Amino acid sequence: MSRDCLILLTHIWSPGLARHVERLKREASGTIDVFLVLHTEPGRPVPAGIAPDFTVSMSDGERIFPARSARFREHSRKGSWATYIDTLWFAAFLHDRLAGYDRFWFMEYDVDLKGNWGRFFTTASAYEGDLLATRLRRLNGSPPLAHASKLRMPAGITDPVAGLLCISRLSRPLVEAYVEAMAGPDWDGHLEAMIPTRAEFAGFSVAEIGGEGSFTPPERLNRHYAGGPHESSSFRTTFSFRPPHAYRYFAERPFRAGKRDTLYHPVKTDVPLRQRLRFLEQDFRFLIHPPGR
Protein backbone atom coordinates (compact mmCIF):
# COMPACT_ATOMS: atom_id res chain seq x y z
CA MET A 1 0.00 0.00 0.00
CA SER A 2 1.32 3.44 -0.95
CA ARG A 3 1.48 5.99 1.82
CA ASP A 4 -0.23 9.21 0.75
CA CYS A 5 -0.29 12.73 2.11
CA LEU A 6 -2.10 15.92 1.11
CA ILE A 7 -0.46 19.33 0.85
CA LEU A 8 -2.73 22.38 0.88
CA LEU A 9 -0.59 25.33 -0.17
CA THR A 10 -1.63 28.92 0.51
CA HIS A 11 -0.12 32.39 0.70
CA ILE A 12 -3.22 33.99 2.26
CA TRP A 13 -5.38 33.40 5.35
CA SER A 14 -8.90 34.32 6.36
CA PRO A 15 -11.63 33.09 8.74
CA GLY A 16 -13.32 31.33 5.83
CA LEU A 17 -10.12 29.56 4.81
CA ALA A 18 -9.52 28.59 8.45
CA ARG A 19 -12.94 26.88 8.54
CA HIS A 20 -12.21 25.22 5.19
CA VAL A 21 -8.91 23.79 6.47
CA GLU A 22 -10.46 22.72 9.78
CA ARG A 23 -13.18 20.81 7.92
CA LEU A 24 -10.63 19.23 5.55
CA LYS A 25 -8.43 17.99 8.39
CA ARG A 26 -11.38 16.80 10.46
CA GLU A 27 -12.99 14.78 7.67
CA ALA A 28 -9.82 13.43 6.07
CA SER A 29 -7.72 12.75 9.18
CA GLY A 30 -8.60 9.06 9.36
CA THR A 31 -7.75 8.53 5.68
CA ILE A 32 -4.82 10.75 4.76
CA ASP A 33 -2.30 12.99 6.52
CA VAL A 34 -3.06 16.63 5.73
CA PHE A 35 -0.36 19.32 5.80
CA LEU A 36 -1.13 23.03 5.70
CA VAL A 37 1.82 24.71 3.96
CA LEU A 38 2.32 28.46 3.88
CA HIS A 39 4.25 30.20 1.13
CA THR A 40 6.08 33.07 2.76
CA GLU A 41 9.23 35.05 2.06
CA PRO A 42 11.77 36.72 4.40
CA GLY A 43 10.38 39.97 5.76
CA ARG A 44 6.78 39.11 4.87
CA PRO A 45 4.51 38.99 7.95
CA VAL A 46 2.82 35.66 8.66
CA PRO A 47 -0.98 36.09 8.48
CA ALA A 48 -2.59 36.30 11.90
CA GLY A 49 -4.19 33.10 13.13
CA ILE A 50 -2.48 30.63 10.80
CA ALA A 51 -0.53 27.70 12.22
CA PRO A 52 1.09 26.02 9.19
CA ASP A 53 2.67 22.60 9.46
CA PHE A 54 5.67 24.07 7.62
CA THR A 55 6.54 26.89 5.24
CA VAL A 56 8.18 27.14 1.82
CA SER A 57 9.86 30.04 0.07
CA MET A 58 11.34 30.81 -3.32
CA SER A 59 14.78 30.09 -1.82
CA ASP A 60 13.63 26.55 -1.02
CA GLY A 61 12.50 26.13 -4.63
CA GLU A 62 15.78 27.53 -5.92
CA ARG A 63 17.77 24.86 -4.09
CA ILE A 64 15.75 22.16 -5.88
CA PHE A 65 15.41 23.92 -9.27
CA PRO A 66 18.43 26.22 -9.73
CA ALA A 67 18.06 26.38 -13.52
CA ARG A 68 14.28 26.77 -13.53
CA SER A 69 14.43 29.38 -10.77
CA ALA A 70 17.01 31.33 -12.78
CA ARG A 71 14.63 31.36 -15.77
CA PHE A 72 11.85 32.58 -13.47
CA ARG A 73 14.00 35.50 -12.31
CA GLU A 74 14.84 36.24 -15.95
CA HIS A 75 11.15 36.45 -16.89
CA SER A 76 9.73 37.69 -13.57
CA ARG A 77 8.88 41.12 -14.97
CA LYS A 78 6.72 39.54 -17.67
CA GLY A 79 4.06 38.17 -15.33
CA SER A 80 5.32 34.59 -15.42
CA TRP A 81 4.78 33.75 -11.75
CA ALA A 82 2.18 31.07 -12.48
CA THR A 83 4.49 29.46 -15.05
CA TYR A 84 7.10 28.56 -12.44
CA ILE A 85 5.05 28.03 -9.29
CA ASP A 86 5.98 24.33 -9.43
CA THR A 87 9.24 25.38 -7.76
CA LEU A 88 7.19 25.95 -4.58
CA TRP A 89 5.09 22.81 -5.03
CA PHE A 90 8.14 20.58 -5.27
CA ALA A 91 9.84 22.33 -2.36
CA ALA A 92 6.85 21.12 -0.34
CA PHE A 93 6.91 17.59 -1.80
CA LEU A 94 10.60 17.20 -0.94
CA HIS A 95 10.41 18.79 2.52
CA ASP A 96 11.90 16.70 5.33
CA ARG A 97 8.46 16.45 6.99
CA LEU A 98 7.21 14.41 4.01
CA ALA A 99 10.17 12.06 3.61
CA GLY A 100 8.12 8.96 4.50
CA TYR A 101 5.40 9.38 1.87
CA ASP A 102 5.12 7.62 -1.49
CA ARG A 103 2.48 9.79 -3.18
CA PHE A 104 1.69 13.47 -2.82
CA TRP A 105 -1.74 14.94 -3.23
CA PHE A 106 -1.51 18.65 -3.91
CA MET A 107 -4.37 21.13 -3.54
CA GLU A 108 -4.65 24.88 -3.94
CA TYR A 109 -6.64 26.78 -1.33
CA ASP A 110 -9.49 27.56 -3.76
CA VAL A 111 -10.42 23.90 -4.37
CA ASP A 112 -13.38 22.52 -2.43
CA LEU A 113 -15.68 19.51 -2.33
CA LYS A 114 -19.41 18.93 -2.07
CA GLY A 115 -19.30 15.87 0.15
CA ASN A 116 -16.95 14.35 2.68
CA TRP A 117 -13.20 14.68 2.20
CA GLY A 118 -12.48 11.40 3.96
CA ARG A 119 -14.80 9.52 1.61
CA PHE A 120 -13.27 11.25 -1.42
CA PHE A 121 -9.70 10.34 -0.51
CA THR A 122 -10.66 6.80 0.50
CA THR A 123 -12.11 6.34 -2.98
CA ALA A 124 -9.37 8.19 -4.85
CA SER A 125 -6.55 6.33 -3.11
CA ALA A 126 -7.40 3.36 -5.36
CA TYR A 127 -7.11 5.40 -8.57
CA GLU A 128 -4.09 4.33 -10.60
CA GLY A 129 -1.65 6.84 -12.02
CA ASP A 130 1.74 8.33 -11.26
CA LEU A 131 0.05 11.61 -12.14
CA LEU A 132 -3.62 12.27 -11.46
CA ALA A 133 -4.92 15.64 -12.66
CA THR A 134 -7.93 17.32 -14.27
CA ARG A 135 -8.81 18.64 -17.76
CA LEU A 136 -5.96 16.71 -19.39
CA ARG A 137 -5.69 17.09 -23.15
CA ARG A 138 -3.27 17.02 -26.08
CA LEU A 139 -1.99 20.43 -27.05
CA ASN A 140 -2.57 19.56 -30.71
CA GLY A 141 -6.27 19.45 -29.83
CA SER A 142 -8.55 21.84 -27.97
CA PRO A 143 -8.54 24.02 -25.97
CA PRO A 144 -5.08 25.50 -26.63
CA LEU A 145 -2.58 26.54 -23.98
CA ALA A 146 -1.99 30.28 -23.94
CA HIS A 147 1.70 29.74 -23.15
CA ALA A 148 2.28 26.97 -25.72
CA SER A 149 4.58 29.10 -27.88
CA LYS A 150 7.00 29.43 -24.96
CA LEU A 151 7.35 25.70 -24.28
CA ARG A 152 10.74 24.08 -24.72
CA MET A 153 10.83 20.27 -24.79
CA PRO A 154 13.03 17.49 -26.21
CA ALA A 155 12.75 17.04 -29.99
CA GLY A 156 11.11 13.63 -29.63
CA ILE A 157 7.96 15.15 -28.11
CA THR A 158 5.49 15.94 -30.88
CA ASP A 159 2.18 16.06 -28.99
CA PRO A 160 2.55 17.49 -25.46
CA VAL A 161 -0.04 17.04 -22.73
CA ALA A 162 -1.46 19.84 -20.58
CA GLY A 163 -3.92 19.87 -17.72
CA LEU A 164 -5.33 21.71 -14.74
CA LEU A 165 -3.27 20.68 -11.70
CA CYS A 166 -4.88 22.67 -8.87
CA ILE A 167 -5.81 19.29 -7.35
CA SER A 168 -3.46 16.53 -8.41
CA ARG A 169 -1.46 13.56 -7.18
CA LEU A 170 2.16 12.75 -8.01
CA SER A 171 4.19 9.66 -7.14
CA ARG A 172 7.60 10.11 -5.56
CA PRO A 173 9.41 8.55 -8.56
CA LEU A 174 7.70 11.08 -10.83
CA VAL A 175 8.64 13.95 -8.51
CA GLU A 176 12.28 12.85 -8.58
CA ALA A 177 12.29 12.35 -12.36
CA TYR A 178 10.79 15.80 -12.90
CA VAL A 179 13.41 17.49 -10.73
CA GLU A 180 16.15 15.71 -12.68
CA ALA A 181 14.70 16.74 -16.05
CA MET A 182 14.27 20.40 -15.11
CA ALA A 183 17.97 20.62 -14.27
CA GLY A 184 18.82 20.37 -17.97
CA PRO A 185 18.36 22.79 -20.87
CA ASP A 186 15.74 20.79 -22.79
CA TRP A 187 12.71 21.69 -20.69
CA ASP A 188 11.11 25.06 -20.03
CA GLY A 189 7.65 26.54 -19.96
CA HIS A 190 4.37 26.49 -18.10
CA LEU A 191 4.13 23.84 -15.37
CA GLU A 192 0.67 22.70 -16.58
CA ALA A 193 2.37 21.32 -19.69
CA MET A 194 5.77 20.53 -18.16
CA ILE A 195 4.53 18.12 -15.49
CA PRO A 196 2.11 15.92 -17.52
CA THR A 197 4.32 15.89 -20.62
CA ARG A 198 7.43 14.96 -18.65
CA ALA A 199 5.44 12.23 -16.89
CA GLU A 200 4.23 10.67 -20.14
CA PHE A 201 7.57 11.11 -21.94
CA ALA A 202 9.38 9.29 -19.12
CA GLY A 203 6.92 6.38 -19.15
CA PHE A 204 4.86 7.28 -16.08
CA SER A 205 1.11 6.71 -16.11
CA VAL A 206 -1.11 9.79 -16.47
CA ALA A 207 -4.86 9.82 -15.78
CA GLU A 208 -7.85 12.07 -15.08
CA ILE A 209 -9.42 12.19 -11.64
CA GLY A 210 -12.86 12.32 -13.27
CA GLY A 211 -14.68 14.22 -16.00
CA GLU A 212 -14.52 12.85 -19.51
CA GLY A 213 -11.87 12.67 -22.20
CA SER A 214 -9.11 10.45 -23.52
CA PHE A 215 -7.35 10.34 -20.13
CA THR A 216 -10.48 9.42 -18.11
CA PRO A 217 -10.89 5.71 -17.25
CA PRO A 218 -14.41 4.47 -18.11
CA GLU A 219 -15.27 3.78 -14.48
CA ARG A 220 -14.65 7.46 -13.60
CA LEU A 221 -16.64 8.98 -16.44
CA ASN A 222 -18.03 12.33 -15.20
CA ARG A 223 -17.21 11.39 -11.63
CA HIS A 224 -16.25 14.27 -9.29
CA TYR A 225 -16.84 16.86 -12.06
CA ALA A 226 -18.52 16.91 -15.46
CA GLY A 227 -17.30 17.45 -18.99
CA GLY A 228 -14.06 17.19 -20.90
CA PRO A 229 -11.10 19.49 -21.58
CA HIS A 230 -13.31 21.96 -23.45
CA GLU A 231 -14.94 22.78 -20.08
CA SER A 232 -11.75 24.42 -18.80
CA SER A 233 -13.58 27.76 -18.90
CA SER A 234 -17.25 27.04 -18.46
CA PHE A 235 -20.32 27.70 -16.34
CA ARG A 236 -21.59 24.21 -17.24
CA THR A 237 -19.34 22.45 -14.74
CA THR A 238 -18.25 22.94 -11.13
CA PHE A 239 -14.55 22.57 -11.91
CA SER A 240 -12.59 24.72 -14.33
CA PHE A 241 -9.86 27.33 -14.64
CA ARG A 242 -12.53 30.02 -14.56
CA PRO A 243 -15.15 31.42 -13.81
CA PRO A 244 -15.64 31.31 -10.00
CA HIS A 245 -18.16 28.60 -9.10
CA ALA A 246 -18.73 29.68 -5.49
CA TYR A 247 -17.98 32.63 -3.22
CA ARG A 248 -18.11 30.71 0.06
CA TYR A 249 -16.48 27.45 1.09
CA PHE A 250 -18.68 24.40 1.57
CA ALA A 251 -17.96 24.63 5.32
CA GLU A 252 -19.79 27.98 5.31
CA ARG A 253 -22.49 27.41 2.71
CA PRO A 254 -23.13 23.92 1.19
CA PHE A 255 -23.03 23.85 -2.59
CA ARG A 256 -26.14 23.09 -4.63
CA ALA A 257 -24.81 21.85 -7.95
CA GLY A 258 -23.28 18.43 -8.44
CA LYS A 259 -23.65 14.97 -6.99
CA ARG A 260 -21.95 13.72 -3.83
CA ASP A 261 -18.16 14.11 -3.85
CA THR A 262 -18.20 16.78 -6.57
CA LEU A 263 -15.10 18.95 -6.78
CA TYR A 264 -15.34 22.75 -7.08
CA HIS A 265 -12.79 25.22 -8.46
CA PRO A 266 -12.26 28.09 -8.22
CA VAL A 267 -13.91 29.10 -4.95
CA LYS A 268 -13.30 32.83 -4.49
CA THR A 269 -14.02 33.89 -0.91
CA ASP A 270 -13.98 37.30 0.76
CA VAL A 271 -14.66 38.96 -2.58
CA PRO A 272 -16.65 42.23 -2.48
CA LEU A 273 -19.63 42.73 -4.78
CA ARG A 274 -17.70 45.09 -7.06
CA GLN A 275 -15.06 42.41 -7.68
CA ARG A 276 -17.73 39.78 -8.31
CA LEU A 277 -19.29 41.99 -10.97
CA ARG A 278 -15.84 42.47 -12.49
CA PHE A 279 -15.39 38.67 -12.57
CA LEU A 280 -18.71 38.34 -14.39
CA GLU A 281 -17.70 40.97 -16.94
CA GLN A 282 -14.31 39.37 -17.52
CA ASP A 283 -15.77 35.89 -17.80
CA PHE A 284 -18.42 37.03 -20.26
CA ARG A 285 -15.70 38.46 -22.52
CA PHE A 286 -13.57 35.38 -21.98
CA LEU A 287 -16.36 33.01 -23.00
CA ILE A 288 -17.01 34.99 -26.18
CA HIS A 289 -13.33 35.31 -27.13
CA PRO A 290 -11.37 32.61 -25.23
CA PRO A 291 -7.61 33.17 -25.55
CA GLY A 292 -6.71 29.58 -24.65
CA ARG A 293 -4.62 28.44 -21.71
C-alpha positions in Angstrom: 0.0 0.0 0.0 1.3 3.4 -0.9 1.5 6.0 1.8 -0.2 9.2 0.8 -0.3 12.7 2.1 -2.1 15.9 1.1 -0.5 19.3 0.9 -2.7 22.4 0.9 -0.6 25.3 -0.2 -1.6 28.9 0.5 -0.1 32.4 0.7 -3.2 34.0 2.3 -5.4 33.4 5.3 -8.9 34.3 6.4 -11.6 33.1 8.7 -13.3 31.3 5.8 -10.1 29.6 4.8 -9.5 28.6 8.4 -12.9 26.9 8.5 -12.2 25.2 5.2 -8.9 23.8 6.5 -10.5 22.7 9.8 -13.2 20.8 7.9 -10.6 19.2 5.6 -8.4 18.0 8.4 -11.4 16.8 10.5 -13.0 14.8 7.7 -9.8 13.4 6.1 -7.7 12.8 9.2 -8.6 9.1 9.4 -7.8 8.5 5.7 -4.8 10.7 4.8 -2.3 13.0 6.5 -3.1 16.6 5.7 -0.4 19.3 5.8 -1.1 23.0 5.7 1.8 24.7 4.0 2.3 28.5 3.9 4.3 30.2 1.1 6.1 33.1 2.8 9.2 35.1 2.1 11.8 36.7 4.4 10.4 40.0 5.8 6.8 39.1 4.9 4.5 39.0 7.9 2.8 35.7 8.7 -1.0 36.1 8.5 -2.6 36.3 11.9 -4.2 33.1 13.1 -2.5 30.6 10.8 -0.5 27.7 12.2 1.1 26.0 9.2 2.7 22.6 9.5 5.7 24.1 7.6 6.5 26.9 5.2 8.2 27.1 1.8 9.9 30.0 0.1 11.3 30.8 -3.3 14.8 30.1 -1.8 13.6 26.6 -1.0 12.5 26.1 -4.6 15.8 27.5 -5.9 17.8 24.9 -4.1 15.7 22.2 -5.9 15.4 23.9 -9.3 18.4 26.2 -9.7 18.1 26.4 -13.5 14.3 26.8 -13.5 14.4 29.4 -10.8 17.0 31.3 -12.8 14.6 31.4 -15.8 11.9 32.6 -13.5 14.0 35.5 -12.3 14.8 36.2 -15.9 11.1 36.4 -16.9 9.7 37.7 -13.6 8.9 41.1 -15.0 6.7 39.5 -17.7 4.1 38.2 -15.3 5.3 34.6 -15.4 4.8 33.7 -11.7 2.2 31.1 -12.5 4.5 29.5 -15.1 7.1 28.6 -12.4 5.1 28.0 -9.3 6.0 24.3 -9.4 9.2 25.4 -7.8 7.2 26.0 -4.6 5.1 22.8 -5.0 8.1 20.6 -5.3 9.8 22.3 -2.4 6.8 21.1 -0.3 6.9 17.6 -1.8 10.6 17.2 -0.9 10.4 18.8 2.5 11.9 16.7 5.3 8.5 16.5 7.0 7.2 14.4 4.0 10.2 12.1 3.6 8.1 9.0 4.5 5.4 9.4 1.9 5.1 7.6 -1.5 2.5 9.8 -3.2 1.7 13.5 -2.8 -1.7 14.9 -3.2 -1.5 18.7 -3.9 -4.4 21.1 -3.5 -4.7 24.9 -3.9 -6.6 26.8 -1.3 -9.5 27.6 -3.8 -10.4 23.9 -4.4 -13.4 22.5 -2.4 -15.7 19.5 -2.3 -19.4 18.9 -2.1 -19.3 15.9 0.1 -17.0 14.3 2.7 -13.2 14.7 2.2 -12.5 11.4 4.0 -14.8 9.5 1.6 -13.3 11.2 -1.4 -9.7 10.3 -0.5 -10.7 6.8 0.5 -12.1 6.3 -3.0 -9.4 8.2 -4.8 -6.5 6.3 -3.1 -7.4 3.4 -5.4 -7.1 5.4 -8.6 -4.1 4.3 -10.6 -1.6 6.8 -12.0 1.7 8.3 -11.3 0.0 11.6 -12.1 -3.6 12.3 -11.5 -4.9 15.6 -12.7 -7.9 17.3 -14.3 -8.8 18.6 -17.8 -6.0 16.7 -19.4 -5.7 17.1 -23.2 -3.3 17.0 -26.1 -2.0 20.4 -27.1 -2.6 19.6 -30.7 -6.3 19.4 -29.8 -8.5 21.8 -28.0 -8.5 24.0 -26.0 -5.1 25.5 -26.6 -2.6 26.5 -24.0 -2.0 30.3 -23.9 1.7 29.7 -23.2 2.3 27.0 -25.7 4.6 29.1 -27.9 7.0 29.4 -25.0 7.3 25.7 -24.3 10.7 24.1 -24.7 10.8 20.3 -24.8 13.0 17.5 -26.2 12.7 17.0 -30.0 11.1 13.6 -29.6 8.0 15.1 -28.1 5.5 15.9 -30.9 2.2 16.1 -29.0 2.6 17.5 -25.5 0.0 17.0 -22.7 -1.5 19.8 -20.6 -3.9 19.9 -17.7 -5.3 21.7 -14.7 -3.3 20.7 -11.7 -4.9 22.7 -8.9 -5.8 19.3 -7.3 -3.5 16.5 -8.4 -1.5 13.6 -7.2 2.2 12.7 -8.0 4.2 9.7 -7.1 7.6 10.1 -5.6 9.4 8.5 -8.6 7.7 11.1 -10.8 8.6 13.9 -8.5 12.3 12.9 -8.6 12.3 12.4 -12.4 10.8 15.8 -12.9 13.4 17.5 -10.7 16.2 15.7 -12.7 14.7 16.7 -16.1 14.3 20.4 -15.1 18.0 20.6 -14.3 18.8 20.4 -18.0 18.4 22.8 -20.9 15.7 20.8 -22.8 12.7 21.7 -20.7 11.1 25.1 -20.0 7.7 26.5 -20.0 4.4 26.5 -18.1 4.1 23.8 -15.4 0.7 22.7 -16.6 2.4 21.3 -19.7 5.8 20.5 -18.2 4.5 18.1 -15.5 2.1 15.9 -17.5 4.3 15.9 -20.6 7.4 15.0 -18.6 5.4 12.2 -16.9 4.2 10.7 -20.1 7.6 11.1 -21.9 9.4 9.3 -19.1 6.9 6.4 -19.2 4.9 7.3 -16.1 1.1 6.7 -16.1 -1.1 9.8 -16.5 -4.9 9.8 -15.8 -7.8 12.1 -15.1 -9.4 12.2 -11.6 -12.9 12.3 -13.3 -14.7 14.2 -16.0 -14.5 12.8 -19.5 -11.9 12.7 -22.2 -9.1 10.5 -23.5 -7.3 10.3 -20.1 -10.5 9.4 -18.1 -10.9 5.7 -17.3 -14.4 4.5 -18.1 -15.3 3.8 -14.5 -14.7 7.5 -13.6 -16.6 9.0 -16.4 -18.0 12.3 -15.2 -17.2 11.4 -11.6 -16.2 14.3 -9.3 -16.8 16.9 -12.1 -18.5 16.9 -15.5 -17.3 17.4 -19.0 -14.1 17.2 -20.9 -11.1 19.5 -21.6 -13.3 22.0 -23.4 -14.9 22.8 -20.1 -11.7 24.4 -18.8 -13.6 27.8 -18.9 -17.3 27.0 -18.5 -20.3 27.7 -16.3 -21.6 24.2 -17.2 -19.3 22.4 -14.7 -18.2 22.9 -11.1 -14.5 22.6 -11.9 -12.6 24.7 -14.3 -9.9 27.3 -14.6 -12.5 30.0 -14.6 -15.1 31.4 -13.8 -15.6 31.3 -10.0 -18.2 28.6 -9.1 -18.7 29.7 -5.5 -18.0 32.6 -3.2 -18.1 30.7 0.1 -16.5 27.5 1.1 -18.7 24.4 1.6 -18.0 24.6 5.3 -19.8 28.0 5.3 -22.5 27.4 2.7 -23.1 23.9 1.2 -23.0 23.9 -2.6 -26.1 23.1 -4.6 -24.8 21.9 -8.0 -23.3 18.4 -8.4 -23.6 15.0 -7.0 -22.0 13.7 -3.8 -18.2 14.1 -3.9 -18.2 16.8 -6.6 -15.1 19.0 -6.8 -15.3 22.7 -7.1 -12.8 25.2 -8.5 -12.3 28.1 -8.2 -13.9 29.1 -5.0 -13.3 32.8 -4.5 -14.0 33.9 -0.9 -14.0 37.3 0.8 -14.7 39.0 -2.6 -16.7 42.2 -2.5 -19.6 42.7 -4.8 -17.7 45.1 -7.1 -15.1 42.4 -7.7 -17.7 39.8 -8.3 -19.3 42.0 -11.0 -15.8 42.5 -12.5 -15.4 38.7 -12.6 -18.7 38.3 -14.4 -17.7 41.0 -16.9 -14.3 39.4 -17.5 -15.8 35.9 -17.8 -18.4 37.0 -20.3 -15.7 38.5 -22.5 -13.6 35.4 -22.0 -16.4 33.0 -23.0 -17.0 35.0 -26.2 -13.3 35.3 -27.1 -11.4 32.6 -25.2 -7.6 33.2 -25.6 -6.7 29.6 -24.6 -4.6 28.4 -21.7 
